[in-house]
Amino acid sequence: MDEVLSHMDVRGVEELFEKAPGIAEEVGRLHEKLVGQGTLPSITHASVAQAVSIKRSQRVLVAHLHKGSLRTLRSGLDDAQAGSLRSASGPAAASFLDPPLDDRWVMTNQRFKISVLRRLKVAYPMLAQLPATHPTCPNATAQGQVCGRPCDEFGMHLENCAPAGGLIARHDGIVRCIGVLGARALDPRPRLEQIIPELARPVQGQMGQARLDVVLHDGVARSLVDVVVVSPYSTNAAFMGACARRDGHASRRAAIAKRTRYPTPDLVPFALETGGRIGTDARALLVRMSEAAEEPAKELQYLYRAISSVLQDGVARQLEKLAA
């Protein structure tokens, strides 16, 4: 605006508007649009001439509008929907959508489709067409006992159902992935499923073993990585309500539980949420892995995509059983 005023040889915005009423009219319309969208209060309550003089980047304006839209959206969602939305946000939550950087982390077409439709909140993303009634869960235990509970349209039950080993397979896929990623930067020979004697503790009167998922040693210190995948969906109303109100509540609670169980500074609780959100400790470990690469930013993108793909592949694997 300073350059425009100098070029037009006028002393201020008001004088510019007097000499060019067409510009004043157009700027007025733009000001009305911004106010209607819910722009910054400083612009909303300013006159048109004053608003033009306020220096704010487009990034700041768009971020403000986005936050307002998000608040409006969340206000119309129930706890399950709001918790799922928060679980699907945050750094790297949707990295599985990025172009593959390694064939090792490519999902099958079916599971990628399920993951995309699930993220878009399409009902029954694992089915070709909507069922007439709620189908029942086909998961069965090793003894052949079928779960049989009704399956909701967004897969809330399926991603938490214990029978049939889906939770274990999802967890173990992440563990193997961390082992491969850790070997790229921190430790050429990471160890998986290691018993750590000093962390053993009494369980029901007996000493229980402390088995950590991945042990990495960078030559200076070790990292005891323990993976946990959590869902914002729960039968506990208080927990689901907290997930709906706060970003990362599920992964934060899971990390706290791991630290309580294994009270050592070497522990890295690698908490992931089924929506894609990566816990604080997990992100810190991935950043540390990337720093050893020649191009840290590119390496971090690779690490994020690998974890995101394996996570979503595991979640989709649980949901696709319904379509079998």
C-alpha positions in Angstrom: 0.0 0.0 0.0 2.9 2.4 0.7 4.2 1.8 -2.8 0.7 2.5 -4.3 0.3 5.7 -2.3 3.7 6.9 -3.4 3.1 6.0 -7.1 -0.3 7.8 -7.0 1.3 10.8 -5.2 -1.3 10.9 -2.5 -0.8 11.4 1.3 -3.0 8.6 2.6 -5.6 5.9 1.9 -8.5 8.3 2.3 -7.1 10.7 -0.3 -6.6 7.6 -2.6 -10.2 6.6 -2.2 -11.3 10.2 -3.0 -9.3 10.3 -6.3 -10.2 6.7 -7.2 -13.8 5.9 -6.1 -13.8 2.6 -8.1 -10.9 1.3 -6.0 -12.6 2.4 -2.8 -15.8 0.5 -3.9 -13.9 -2.7 -4.8 -11.8 -2.6 -1.6 -15.0 -2.1 0.4 -16.5 -5.3 -1.2 -13.4 -7.3 -0.3 -13.5 -5.9 3.3 -17.1 -7.1 3.6 -16.1 -10.6 2.4 -13.3 -10.9 4.9 -15.6 -9.8 7.7 -18.3 -12.3 6.6 -15.7 -15.1 6.7 -14.7 -14.2 10.2 -11.4 -12.4 9.8 -9.1 -10.9 12.4 -10.9 -8.6 14.9 -8.5 -5.8 14.1 -9.8 -5.9 10.5 -13.4 -6.6 11.4 -13.8 -3.5 13.6 -11.7 -1.2 11.4 -13.0 1.2 8.7 -12.1 0.2 5.1 -9.3 2.8 5.0 -7.9 1.6 8.3 -8.2 -2.1 7.3 -6.2 -1.5 4.2 -3.3 -0.1 6.3 -3.2 -3.2 8.6 -0.2 -5.3 7.6 -1.1 -9.0 7.9 0.2 -11.8 5.6 -2.2 -14.0 3.7 -0.9 -16.9 5.7 -2.0 -15.3 9.0 -5.4 -14.4 7.6 -6.0 -17.9 6.2 -4.8 -19.6 9.4 -7.3 -17.5 11.4 -10.2 -18.4 9.0 -9.2 -22.0 9.2 -9.2 -22.1 13.0 -12.6 -20.5 13.0 -14.0 -23.0 10.5 -12.5 -25.8 12.5 -14.2 -24.6 15.7 -17.5 -24.4 13.9 -17.1 -27.9 12.5 -16.2 -29.4 15.9 -19.1 -27.7 17.6 -21.5 -29.8 15.4 -19.8 -33.1 16.1 -20.3 -35.7 18.8 -17.4 -36.9 20.9 -16.6 -39.9 18.7 -16.5 -37.7 15.6 -14.6 -34.9 17.2 -12.1 -37.3 18.7 -11.6 -39.0 15.3 -11.0 -35.6 13.6 -8.3 -34.7 16.1 -6.8 -38.2 15.8 -6.5 -37.7 12.0 -4.7 -34.4 12.4 -1.2 -33.3 13.3 2.3 -33.7 11.7 2.5 -36.8 9.4 -1.0 -38.0 10.3 -1.8 -38.3 6.5 1.7 -39.0 5.2 0.5 -42.3 3.8 -1.1 -40.2 1.0 2.3 -38.9 -0.1 4.0 -40.5 -3.1 5.9 -43.7 -2.1 9.6 -43.2 -1.6 10.3 -46.9 -1.1 8.5 -49.9 -2.4 8.8 -51.4 1.0 6.1 -49.1 2.4 3.5 -49.4 -0.4 0.0 -50.4 0.7 -2.2 -52.7 -1.3 -4.8 -50.9 -3.4 -7.6 -52.3 -1.3 -6.2 -51.1 2.0 -5.1 -47.7 0.6 -8.7 -47.2 -0.7 -10.1 -48.2 2.7 -7.7 -45.8 4.5 -8.6 -42.9 2.2 -12.4 -43.4 2.5 -12.0 -43.9 6.3 -10.2 -40.6 6.5 -13.0 -38.9 4.5 -15.5 -40.4 7.0 -17.3 -42.4 4.3 -19.7 -44.9 5.8 -18.5 -48.5 5.7 -15.3 -47.7 3.8 -14.5 -51.5 3.5 -17.7 -52.3 1.6 -18.6 -51.8 -2.0 -22.1 -50.7 -1.1 -24.0 -49.8 2.1 -25.5 -52.8 3.9 -29.2 -52.8 4.7 -28.5 -53.5 8.4 -25.5 -53.3 10.6 -23.3 -56.3 9.9 -21.8 -58.2 12.8 -18.1 -58.6 13.6 -16.6 -61.7 12.0 -13.5 -61.8 14.3 -12.9 -65.1 16.0 -10.7 -66.2 18.8 -8.2 -69.1 18.5 -10.8 -71.3 20.0 -13.3 -70.4 17.2 -15.6 -68.1 19.2 -16.9 -65.4 17.0 -17.2 -61.9 18.3 -20.6 -61.2 16.7 -21.0 -57.6 17.9 -22.8 -55.2 15.6 -20.3 -53.1 13.5 -20.8 -49.4 13.3 -20.5 -47.6 10.0 -17.1 -46.0 10.7 -15.3 -49.1 12.0 -15.0 -48.0 15.6 -15.6 -51.5 16.9 -13.4 -53.2 14.3 -10.3 -51.2 15.0 -10.5 -52.1 18.7 -11.7 -55.7 18.5 -9.2 -58.0 20.2 -10.1 -61.4 18.7 -8.4 -62.7 15.5 -5.0 -61.1 16.2 -5.6 -57.8 14.4 -4.3 -55.6 17.2 -1.2 -57.8 17.5 -0.5 -57.7 13.8 -1.0 -53.9 13.7 1.5 -53.5 16.6 4.1 -55.9 15.3 4.1 -54.2 11.9 5.0 -50.9 13.5 7.8 -52.7 15.6 9.4 -54.2 12.5 9.1 -50.8 10.7 10.9 -49.0 13.5 13.6 -51.6 13.5 14.3 -51.0 9.8 14.1 -47.2 10.1 16.4 -47.3 13.2 19.0 -49.2 11.2 19.1 -46.4 8.6 20.6 -43.9 11.0 20.9 -44.7 14.7 21.9 -48.4 15.1 23.0 -50.7 12.3 21.8 -53.7 14.4 18.7 -52.9 16.3 17.3 -55.6 18.6 13.6 -56.5 18.6 11.6 -57.9 21.5 14.3 -57.6 24.1 13.9 -58.5 27.8 15.3 -55.8 30.0 16.0 -57.4 33.4 16.4 -54.2 35.4 12.8 -53.2 34.5 11.2 -56.4 35.7 8.5 -55.8 38.3 6.1 -57.9 40.5 2.8 -58.9 38.8 0.3 -60.7 41.0 3.0 -61.9 43.3 5.4 -63.0 40.6 8.2 -61.2 38.8 7.0 -60.2 35.4 9.4 -59.8 32.5 9.9 -56.4 30.9 9.9 -57.1 27.1 10.6 -53.9 25.1 9.8 -53.8 21.4 13.0 -52.2 19.9 16.3 -51.4 21.5 18.4 -48.9 19.6 22.0 -47.8 20.6 23.6 -44.8 18.8 27.0 -45.4 20.4 26.3 -43.0 23.2 23.0 -43.9 24.8 20.3 -46.5 24.3 16.7 -46.0 23.4 14.1 -48.5 24.7 11.3 -48.1 22.2 7.9 -49.5 23.3 5.1 -49.3 20.7 1.5 -48.7 21.6 -1.4 -48.0 19.1 -4.4 -46.4 20.6 -7.9 -45.4 19.4 -9.9 -42.3 20.3 -12.9 -44.5 20.3 -13.8 -46.0 23.6 -16.7 -47.3 25.7 -15.4 -44.9 28.4 -17.4 -41.7 27.9 -15.0 -39.6 29.9 -11.9 -40.8 27.9 -13.7 -40.2 24.5 -14.8 -36.8 25.7 -11.2 -35.8 26.5 -10.1 -37.1 23.1 -12.7 -34.8 21.5 -11.5 -31.8 23.4 -7.7 -32.1 23.3 -5.4 -32.9 20.4 -3.3 -36.0 21.1 -5.1 -37.0 24.4 -5.1 -40.7 23.5 -1.4 -40.9 22.6 -0.4 -38.8 25.6 -2.3 -41.0 28.0 -0.8 -44.1 26.4 2.7 -42.6 26.7 2.2 -41.8 30.4 1.0 -45.4 31.1 4.2 -46.7 29.4 6.4 -44.4 31.5 4.6 -45.5 34.7 5.2 -49.2 33.8 8.8 -48.7 32.8 10.3 -45.9 34.9 13.6 -45.3 33.1 14.9 -42.3 31.2 15.9 -44.6 28.3 12.2 -45.3 27.5 10.7 -44.0 24.3 6.9 -44.5 24.3 6.2 -44.8 20.6 2.5 -43.9 20.8 0.4 -43.7 17.7 -3.3 -43.0 17.2 -5.4 -45.0 14.8 -6.4 -41.8 12.9 -2.7 -41.2 12.1 -1.5 -38.8 14.9 2.0 -39.5 16.1 2.8 -39.0 19.8 5.3 -36.4 21.0 8.0 -39.0 22.0 7.6 -40.9 18.8 8.0 -37.7 16.7 11.1 -36.8 18.7 12.7 -40.2 17.9 11.9 -39.9 14.2 13.4 -36.4 14.1 16.5 -37.7 15.9 16.8 -40.4 13.3 16.5 -37.9 10.4 19.2 -35.6 11.8 21.9 -38.1 10.9 21.0 -38.0 7.2 22.6 -35.8 4.6 19.2 -34.3 3.9 17.3 -34.3 7.2 14.1 -32.8 5.9 13.8 -35.4 3.1 14.7 -38.2 5.5 12.1 -37.1 8.0 9.5 -37.1 5.2 10.6 -40.7 4.4 10.3 -41.8 8.0 6.9 -40.2 8.5 5.6 -41.8 5.4 6.9 -45.2 6.4 5.3 -45.1 9.8 2.0 -43.6 8.5 1.7 -46.3 5.8 2.4 -49.2 8.1 -0.1 -47.8 10.6 -2.9 -47.2 8.2 -2.2 -50.6 6.5 -2.7 -52.2 9.9 -5.9 -50.4 10.7 -7.3 -51.1 7.2 -6.4 -54.8 7.6 -8.7 -55.0 10.6 -11.6 -53.3 8.7 -11.3 -55.3 5.5 -12.2 -58.5 7.3 -15.8 -57.3 7.2 -15.7 -57.4 3.4 -14.2 -60.9 3.2 
